[in-house]
Amino acid sequence: MNAAAPFQFHDLAGKTLVLTGVTRGIGRALLPGLLGQGLNLIAVSRGREKLAAIRRELDVDESRLRFFECDLADAAAVDATGRAIVAAGVPVDAVLHNAAIDPRHEFGKIAPAPWDVVWQVNLKSAVTLTQHLLPLLRRSPQGRIIFTGSIVSELGGSYMTAYASSKGALNGLTRALAHELQGSGITVNCILPGAIQVEKEAGTIEAENVLAAWQSVTRRLTAADLLGPLCLLLSQAGGGISGQCLTVDGGVLHPLMSRDVQTARLKTDGYA
Ligand SMILES: NC(=O)c1ccc[n+]([C@@H]2O[C@H](COP(=O)([O-])OP(=O)(O)OC[C@H]3O[C@@H](n4cnc5c(N)ncnc54)[C@H](OP(=O)(O)O)[C@@H]3O)[C@@H](O)[C@H]2O)c1
């Protein structure tokens, strides 16, 4: 019985997943579920003390959860971390690029603006780490590359141009890289979360449950809603899925297509 999830993808046991951004939010919340599937984890994140505390909280040793401390905003550090993981000599089967930043900023304001740092953390760090890990992934019988996008790249969003464009770039990267790796045995996919409840939204409008009212599934989604789709993509069961951007958003509704707005048409169209 897996205490962290009501399902088990048995082929994941003993596989090694590299993932970024585990100190909080979705990345932190996914750790018990991923460990519960038997995966060994290599976490690329920053904050030595935070990382040590996480291992204590989860009560796992370095063979199950290993940390490489890295500031993903620092391109040279990302490059060095990629090299260090390869030099560690452990087989790597999969990588999940989870870390991202989403500062709000006005497009017309040229400076100060967060374009470089957002693209570095959200996009370029994922490219560099994947490039380093590629030879290891090629050796895996089940190589997997998973990016984390966002429905913001599809829906838009005010004051989020740097973030939305970085996430849109990941969608294109997913499709193009899946083609380029044809025949390698490696699948490349992107998960596009909708509004996932995380600590940082405490006290914001999202916390007021407003977002849930925009979904077909009218409860707040949590990281647990991402675990199943993620494990499917990592597992043999998902081995036929590549080049895909998989939205996990509870079915976000277009306001004009919502049930309330369209109910009037039931009457005018004569099917009420
Ligand atoms: N939550 C949502 O509703 C939602 C919706 C759509 C997409 N997503 C995507 O899901 C992923 C996780 O989001 P989240 O809500 O969990 O975000 P979060 O709560 O802000 O957590 C982000 C994680 O990324 C790490 N990170 C940020 N900058 C870093 C850097 N320079 N170096 C190393 N690590 C860094 C953070 O570590 P530190 O503690 O060191 O900063 C943290 O562990 C992101 O890709 C996000 O775009 C989330």
The ligand as an ORCA input file, in Angstrom:
! r2SCAN-3c Opt
* xyz 0 1
  N       1.108     26.806     -8.754
  C       0.443     27.010     -9.866
  O      -0.742     27.363     -9.861
  C       1.113     26.818    -11.202
  C       0.350     27.027    -12.353
  C       0.928     26.832    -13.591
  C       2.247     26.413    -13.687
  N       2.961     26.220    -12.552
  C       4.354     25.790    -12.703
  O       4.641     24.751    -11.789
  C       6.000     24.851    -11.370
  C       6.073     24.950     -9.854
  O       5.307     26.077     -9.459
  P       5.020     26.408     -7.930
  O       3.686     27.039     -7.884
  O       5.315     25.231     -7.091
  O       6.115     27.559     -7.666
  P       6.753     28.043     -6.274
  O       5.889     27.689     -5.132
  O       7.114     29.466     -6.489
  O       8.094     27.170     -6.180
  C       9.075     27.370     -7.154
  C      10.266     26.470     -6.900
  O      11.276     26.842     -7.866
  C      12.472     27.151     -7.161
  N      13.271     28.207     -7.768
  C      12.847     29.433     -8.199
  N      13.889     30.142     -8.609
  C      14.995     29.360     -8.438
  C      16.372     29.538     -8.667
  N      16.860     30.693     -9.159
  N      17.217     28.533     -8.382
  C      16.762     27.373     -7.864
  N      15.466     27.129     -7.615
  C      14.591     28.124     -7.901
  C      12.003     27.639     -5.797
  O      13.091     27.546     -4.899
  P      13.483     28.730     -3.844
  O      12.699     28.403     -2.600
  O      14.956     28.582     -3.696
  O      13.082     30.035     -4.455
  C      10.867     26.663     -5.513
  O      11.379     25.449     -5.017
  C       6.564     26.085    -12.082
  O       7.176     25.682    -13.272
  C       5.341     26.906    -12.377
  O       5.514     27.784    -13.472
  C       2.438     26.422    -11.297
*
